[in-house]
Amino acid sequence: MNEDTFAEIELRRGAVRVTAADLEQIKVALAQALSEQESPDFAPLLAELDDSACMILSDGTARIGGWKLKPDATGQSLLLEHQPAQRSAAMLFYIARLQFHEGRWSVPEVTIRKVRGR
C-alpha cells in the first residue's frame, strides 16, 4: 500500500484522514480489545483478525479484513463495523468504537448488535 494513500471520513467536526500506518495501529488496538472480551462470541473475530490485511481501497474505503471504517450514526466519532459474510434471519454486527488521543488509536469498546432480517 502506498504510504501517501489515505481514507478520508467526514465527521461533524471535520474530515479525519486515516493512513495505512493508522490502520496497522488500529488493528493492534482492536486485537487487544477483542482479547479482553469475556464473551466467546469474540474469539473467532480475534483469530480472523490475525490474518486480516489493512487496506485502503480505490474508492477511499478503509478496511481491516472484514472490518470497515466508518462514522458512527451521529457523525461524532469513528467506528469499525464487522458484518456477517452471509445474510440470514438474524445477523450479528460487531461494532468497535475508536478513539484518537495523544497520537495513538485505541478501541475502548466493542459491542454486538443483533439485526433481524425481513
C-alpha positions in Angstrom: 0.0 0.0 0.0 1.3 3.4 -0.9 2.4 5.5 2.1 0.6 8.5 0.6 -2.7 6.7 0.4 -5.4 7.6 2.9 -9.1 7.3 3.6 -11.0 10.5 4.5 -14.0 10.1 6.7 -16.3 13.0 7.2 -17.3 13.7 10.8 -19.3 16.7 12.2 -16.0 18.3 13.5 -14.4 17.9 10.1 -12.7 15.2 7.9 -10.4 12.6 9.5 -7.6 11.2 7.4 -6.6 7.6 8.1 -3.4 6.3 6.6 -2.1 2.7 6.2 0.1 3.2 9.4 -3.1 4.3 11.2 -4.9 1.1 10.1 -2.0 -1.0 11.4 -2.1 0.8 14.7 -5.9 0.4 14.9 -5.5 -3.4 14.1 -3.3 -3.8 17.1 -5.7 -1.9 19.3 -8.6 -3.9 18.0 -6.8 -7.2 18.7 -6.1 -6.1 22.3 -9.8 -5.0 22.8 -11.1 -8.3 21.4 -8.7 -10.4 23.5 -10.1 -8.6 26.6 -13.7 -9.6 25.9 -15.1 -12.2 28.2 -17.8 -13.4 25.7 -16.8 -16.4 23.5 -18.6 -14.6 20.6 -15.5 -12.5 20.1 -12.9 -15.4 19.8 -13.5 -16.1 16.1 -13.1 -12.4 15.3 -9.7 -12.3 17.0 -8.5 -15.4 15.1 -9.7 -13.9 11.8 -8.1 -10.5 12.6 -4.7 -12.1 12.8 -4.7 -12.9 9.1 -6.5 -9.7 8.0 -4.9 -7.2 5.8 -5.2 -3.5 6.3 -6.2 -1.8 3.1 -7.5 1.5 1.6 -9.5 0.8 -1.5 -9.5 2.9 -4.6 -12.9 4.4 -3.6 -11.4 5.6 -0.3 -12.9 2.9 1.9 -10.6 1.8 4.7 -10.8 -1.9 5.8 -9.1 -4.3 8.1 -10.1 -7.6 6.8 -13.9 -7.9 7.3 -13.9 -4.7 9.4 -15.0 -1.4 7.7 -14.0 2.0 9.0 -17.0 4.4 9.0 -18.5 7.3 11.0 -21.0 6.4 13.8 -24.7 7.3 13.3 -24.3 10.7 14.9 -21.2 11.6 12.9 -19.3 12.3 16.1 -16.8 9.5 16.1 -15.2 6.7 14.1 -16.0 3.1 14.4 -15.2 -0.2 12.8 -18.1 -2.4 11.8 -17.8 -6.2 11.1 -20.7 -7.5 9.1 -21.6 -11.2 8.7 -20.4 -12.8 5.5 -23.8 -14.2 4.7 -27.3 -12.8 5.2 -29.6 -14.7 7.5 -32.8 -14.1 9.5 -30.8 -12.9 12.5 -27.3 -11.4 12.0 -24.7 -10.2 14.4 -22.8 -6.9 13.6 -19.7 -6.2 15.7 -19.0 -2.6 16.4 -15.6 -1.3 17.6 -15.6 2.3 18.8 -12.4 4.2 18.1 -10.6 7.0 19.9 -7.5 9.0 18.8 -5.7 10.6 21.8 -2.2 11.9 22.0 -1.2 10.4 18.7 -2.5 6.9 19.4 -5.5 5.0 18.3 -7.4 2.9 20.9 -10.6 0.8 21.0 -12.3 1.5 24.2 -15.4 -0.6 23.4 -16.5 -3.5 21.3 -20.3 -4.3 21.2 -22.6 -6.7 19.4 -25.7 -5.5 17.6 -28.2 -8.1 16.5 -30.2 -7.3 13.4 -33.2 -9.3 12.3 -33.8 -9.8 8.5 -37.1 -9.1 6.9 
